[in-house]
Amino acid sequence: MLGAGVLAHIPMFMMAAPIGFKMVDMPVDGTMIAGMFLIVAGLMLSVYGLIPRRLDLNRKEGPAISLVSADNAPLTRAHGTLFIVLIVDIMKPATLGFVMPGMADEYSITRQTASCGAMPAFEWNLFTCFLMGASAGGLLPSP
């Protein structure tokens, strides 16, 4: 669901190719809005899947799984996939630093404001900054 939401942003991004991929003042189309909802829904489902159930918390018997050291286990495709995903995740700040000057010029805003995120309209950018600040600042409830 998250992947589909991200992919839904590509058509508008490609429509901005003739104008140098600057999406400022472009109207947000339905596909992009649907993509935003898919991202939020996928994130909520991911969080829901991580929250332990009450039934599991009240269990008195032993653990449902047993963890053992797997020092001699071979590396599998899952290990490689995790490695790639972690590299991409680690590179996000570097990517943001690379695009921040152009983002600041495109929106005519300061680089500090640009570091909050890129959206086609300033209002969406402001909303994203609020959500990021509220969650990092502890204003949103923690699971």
C-alpha positions in Angstrom: 0.0 0.0 0.0 2.8 2.4 0.8 4.6 1.5 -2.4 1.4 2.1 -4.4 1.0 5.5 -2.7 4.5 6.5 -3.6 4.2 5.3 -7.2 1.0 7.4 -7.5 3.1 10.5 -7.3 5.2 9.7 -10.4 2.7 10.8 -13.1 2.6 14.4 -11.7 6.3 14.4 -11.3 6.7 13.4 -15.0 4.2 16.0 -16.1 6.6 18.6 -14.6 9.5 17.4 -16.8 9.0 20.2 -19.4 9.3 22.9 -16.7 12.4 21.4 -15.1 10.5 19.2 -12.6 9.4 22.3 -10.6 6.0 21.4 -9.3 5.4 24.7 -7.6 1.9 26.1 -8.3 0.8 22.9 -10.1 -2.7 21.8 -9.1 -2.7 18.5 -7.2 -4.5 15.8 -9.2 -6.7 13.0 -7.9 -4.0 10.4 -8.4 -1.6 12.2 -6.2 -4.2 12.8 -3.5 -5.2 9.1 -3.6 -1.4 8.3 -3.3 -1.2 10.4 -0.2 -4.2 8.6 1.3 -2.6 5.2 0.4 0.6 6.2 2.1 -1.2 7.3 5.3 -3.4 4.2 5.3 -0.4 1.9 4.7 1.4 3.6 7.6 -1.5 3.2 9.9 -1.8 -0.5 9.0 1.9 -1.0 9.6 1.6 0.6 13.0 -1.5 -1.5 13.8 0.5 -4.6 12.8 3.3 -3.7 15.2 1.1 -3.1 18.3 0.8 -6.2 20.5 -2.7 -7.5 21.1 -4.2 -7.4 24.6 -4.5 -11.2 24.4 -0.8 -11.5 23.9 0.0 -9.1 26.8 -2.1 -11.1 29.3 -0.7 -14.5 28.4 0.8 -16.4 31.4 2.4 -19.2 29.4 5.9 -19.2 27.9 6.8 -17.2 24.9 5.3 -18.0 21.5 8.7 -18.0 19.8 12.2 -18.9 20.9 15.2 -16.8 19.7 18.5 -18.5 19.2 21.8 -17.2 17.8 22.3 -18.1 14.2 26.0 -17.4 13.8 26.5 -20.1 11.2 23.4 -19.5 9.2 23.9 -18.6 5.5 22.9 -15.2 4.2 19.7 -15.3 2.2 17.9 -13.1 -0.3 16.0 -11.5 2.7 19.3 -10.4 4.2 20.3 -8.7 0.9 16.9 -7.0 0.6 17.2 -5.7 4.2 20.7 -4.5 3.4 19.5 -2.5 0.3 16.5 -1.1 2.2 18.7 0.1 5.1 21.1 1.8 2.7 18.2 3.6 1.0 16.9 4.6 4.4 20.3 5.9 5.5 20.7 7.9 2.3 17.5 10.0 2.9 19.3 12.8 4.8 22.0 13.0 2.1 19.3 13.2 -0.6 17.5 15.9 1.2 20.7 17.9 1.6 21.2 17.5 -2.2 17.8 18.8 -3.2 17.3 21.5 -0.5 18.9 24.4 -2.5 16.7 23.8 -5.5 13.6 23.3 -3.3 14.3 26.6 -1.5 14.6 28.4 -4.9 11.5 26.7 -6.3 9.3 27.7 -3.4 11.1 31.0 -2.6 11.5 29.9 1.0 14.4 29.5 3.3 16.4 26.3 3.4 15.2 25.6 7.0 11.6 25.6 5.7 12.6 23.5 2.7 14.1 20.8 5.0 10.6 19.9 6.2 9.6 18.3 2.9 8.6 18.9 -0.7 5.0 19.3 -1.7 3.4 20.9 -4.8 1.8 23.7 -2.7 3.2 25.6 0.3 0.1 24.7 2.4 0.9 21.0 2.0 4.5 21.7 2.9 3.4 23.5 6.0 1.1 20.6 7.0 3.9 18.1 6.5 6.3 20.3 8.7 3.6 20.4 11.4 3.2 16.7 11.4 6.9 16.1 11.5 7.4 18.6 14.3 4.4 17.3 16.3 5.5 13.7 16.1 9.2 14.5 16.9 8.3 17.0 19.5 6.1 14.5 21.4 2.8 16.3 20.8 1.3 13.2 19.1 0.4 10.2 21.2 2.9 7.3 21.2 1.6 3.8 20.7 
